[in-house]
Amino acid sequence: MSASIMYGDILAQKIRSNLKIVVNELKEENIIPSLTVVIVGDNPASKTYVKMKQKACEKIGIRSHVIELNSDISEEDLLNQVINLNEDDSVHGILVQLPLPDHINEKRILEYIEPTKDVDGFNPINIGRLSIGQDALIPCTPLGIMELLDFYGVSLRGKHAVVIGRSNIVGKPIGQLLLNKDATVTYCHSKTEALSSITKQADILIVAIGKAQFITKDHIKPGAVVIDVGNTFLSSGKVVGDVDYNEVKDHVSQITPVPKGVGPMTITMLLHNTIKAAKNFK
Ligand SMILES: Nc1nc(=O)c2c([nH]1)NC[C@@H]1CN(c3ccc(C(=O)N[C@@H](CCC(=O)O)C(=O)O)cc3)C=[N+]21
């Protein structure tokens, strides 16, 4: 039996056309949602992602602006850029593209982003609000995964969801969101012993480890639902996920592809969060 494929690009288009309508409604109230992306250095992958974000904004009428900074910028100067954006009423959403250069304390920068403009949901205030179930700006990738699970009819209540990866950006917040939907959540990570014995218990397996094609049939219970958050560029130019898609596709019930799975949903939720932040200005 072949798996049903959970295409993110199809759902992303559907949501983006709805968001476009919301943007037009806001325009009638003289609000044009606006996003500023700060990119430090010239990491080629980061540049590609930022371009994709800009294009997506343009398409639905969100104003986007990119601030490109030199990789040798000091932490203080970068902080000042963030503070200026916090104070600028024409900026609704602020996103500092990660990773930042090694000499900059990433956590300190993210703490400075005004929580109501923090469209990545990486500020400790938003993380705290999410963890206690209050309204918050929620990180885009986890939010996109929840939309995918909902759209493709995956029920979560009482189900065992295993999350591999414990990053602040994906692993931790997706676990919180699944828990809020009554799943039983287990976190696994690089130090987990007997990984496959745990992942094999998953009804829903979320893989966010950044290791190309690491997860194989041996890690997965037959008929499980698999969400692949990986996005590794091979030297051939091909993009692959953390799951060995071809090996597992006939073994699972539903799976997200890479590309065209979680990635387009991440960007769609950035648009969603930017509009949410703009509405705060009403
Ligand atoms: N502050 C910050 N926020 C982020 O949200 C953020 C970040 N930093 N740093 C890097 C990661 C990575 N990320 C992706 C977004 C879209 C795709 C995506 O759409 N990928 C395409 C494939 C890519 C291609 O074809 O070129 C797809 O899956 O179809 C992937 C990865 C956001 N990130």
PDBQT file of the ligand as one rigid body, heavy atoms in Angstrom, charges set to zero:
ROOT
HETATM    1  N1  LIG A 301      14.540  33.437  11.833  1.00  0.00    +0.000 N 
HETATM    2  C1  LIG A 301      14.362  32.380  11.045  1.00  0.00    +0.000 A 
HETATM    3  N2  LIG A 301      13.109  31.973  10.753  1.00  0.00    +0.000 NA
HETATM    4  C2  LIG A 301      12.895  30.894   9.923  1.00  0.00    +0.000 A 
HETATM    5  O1  LIG A 301      11.730  30.514   9.672  1.00  0.00    +0.000 OA
HETATM    6  C3  LIG A 301      14.039  30.219   9.369  1.00  0.00    +0.000 A 
HETATM    7  C4  LIG A 301      15.320  30.698   9.714  1.00  0.00    +0.000 A 
HETATM    8  N3  LIG A 301      15.447  31.760  10.550  1.00  0.00    +0.000 N 
HETATM    9  N4  LIG A 301      16.433  30.080   9.228  1.00  0.00    +0.000 N 
HETATM   10  C5  LIG A 301      16.340  28.966   8.307  1.00  0.00    +0.000 C 
HETATM   11  C6  LIG A 301      15.042  28.175   8.457  1.00  0.00    +0.000 C 
HETATM   12  C7  LIG A 301      14.683  27.296   7.279  1.00  0.00    +0.000 C 
HETATM   13  N5  LIG A 301      13.382  27.764   6.807  1.00  0.00    +0.000 N 
HETATM   14  C8  LIG A 301      12.736  27.278   5.672  1.00  0.00    +0.000 A 
HETATM   15  C9  LIG A 301      11.659  27.896   5.076  1.00  0.00    +0.000 A 
HETATM   16  C10 LIG A 301      11.083  27.415   3.897  1.00  0.00    +0.000 A 
HETATM   17  C11 LIG A 301      11.572  26.298   3.270  1.00  0.00    +0.000 A 
HETATM   18  C12 LIG A 301      10.977  25.832   1.989  1.00  0.00    +0.000 C 
HETATM   19  O2  LIG A 301       9.959  26.319   1.541  1.00  0.00    +0.000 OA
HETATM   20  N6  LIG A 301      11.598  24.852   1.290  1.00  0.00    +0.000 N 
HETATM   21  C13 LIG A 301      11.180  24.348  -0.004  1.00  0.00    +0.000 C 
HETATM   22  C14 LIG A 301      12.368  23.796  -0.768  1.00  0.00    +0.000 C 
HETATM   23  C15 LIG A 301      13.474  24.785  -0.990  1.00  0.00    +0.000 C 
HETATM   24  C16 LIG A 301      13.834  24.967  -2.443  1.00  0.00    +0.000 C 
HETATM   25  O3  LIG A 301      13.260  24.295  -3.306  1.00  0.00    +0.000 OA
HETATM   26  O4  LIG A 301      14.722  25.809  -2.688  1.00  0.00    +0.000 OA
HETATM   27  C17 LIG A 301      10.175  23.226   0.157  1.00  0.00    +0.000 C 
HETATM   28  O5  LIG A 301      10.236  22.538   1.176  1.00  0.00    +0.000 OA
HETATM   29  O6  LIG A 301       9.394  23.013  -0.773  1.00  0.00    +0.000 OA
HETATM   30  C18 LIG A 301      12.628  25.648   3.860  1.00  0.00    +0.000 A 
HETATM   31  C19 LIG A 301      13.209  26.116   5.029  1.00  0.00    +0.000 A 
HETATM   32  C20 LIG A 301      13.010  28.838   7.560  1.00  0.00    +0.000 C 
HETATM   33  N7  LIG A 301      13.924  29.114   8.521  1.00  0.00    +0.000 N 
ENDROOT
TORSDOF 0
